[in-house]
């Protein structure tokens, strides 16, 4: 994967070096160890002997999930964006009005107890459409067994966000016959994960580690720019920064922001722009990136560029997410914050119950 920083790279780099003792001190549940194992978890999930799920002539798919589980809907939307399948992602309580008995609804709740997703499941059951549920257990499993709904139990690792590859590759495994996805692309994505790991994992806490370098660079609020095809990555990075590092973050489409958000840079700010670029971005998008870089350089605005792998969409997305997720963990350690607890989310859930 290509990672490039601008001419101001040294700004924001702290003098101290991060070591494994410090990582262990602040990462109470050892989330970093799960990320070190992502390639292994991905391969085991892809090769696991799941019962396959197949329905005929799927034309409409709805993915439902919240938080880390919701990322999976975004991911599959990107994978299926160049097919004839109509795809919706639901992050909330209400199904789209265009649901029919032939719609496939894919429901994900890593915990198995997500209030919003449980309501979606019950609504889908009333409509009588095709349903398959992925979860580690909880109320989801009980409801599915009681109502004879297709259910696949998937392992949870640390948290929903850390379990992304477990669920992604399990879903690719189970839904393989319904998805126009090449096995070679899936295998290639895992191979690239193995290569990416060697640069970013906890055994390489050096200046060559791109995730660590990005974490050192982020000293304020990042504004993450993305092209349409990498929206999934940008939103996931924002979410990971918020949950792991307990930091504010923002995202904007690079084309849309050219008509509004770019104006905000006319005033001095501590916001830090990060440009998430695809190796195979549309030629007009590449043109826009060059204009943005020219603008930032002209106005002495410190920025960073992260570029995707070349190749298929699964490889691009999951490897970018791997790099950026790990960066959010390193940032949490640098901020002396434990990446695992999410007390504010617990507060909201307790208020709802």
Secondary structure, DSSP 4 states (H G I P E B T S, - for coil): --EEE-TTTTTT--SSPP-HHHHHHH-TT-HHHHHHTHHHHHHHHHHS-PPP---SS--EEEEE--HHHHHHHHHHHHHTTTSS-EEEEE-SS---TT--TT-EEEEEESSS--HHHHHHHHHHHHHT-EEEEEESSHHHHHHHHHHT-EEEE----SSTTTTHHHHHHHHHHHTGGGS---HHHHHHHHHHHHHHHHHHSTT--STT-HHHHHHHH--S-EEEEE-GGGHHHHHHHHHHHHHHS---EEEEETTGGGGTGGGGGGS----EEEEEE-TT--HHHHHHHHHHHHHHHHTT--EEEEEPPSS-HHHHHHHHHHHHHHHHHHHHHHTT--SS--HHHHHHHHHH-
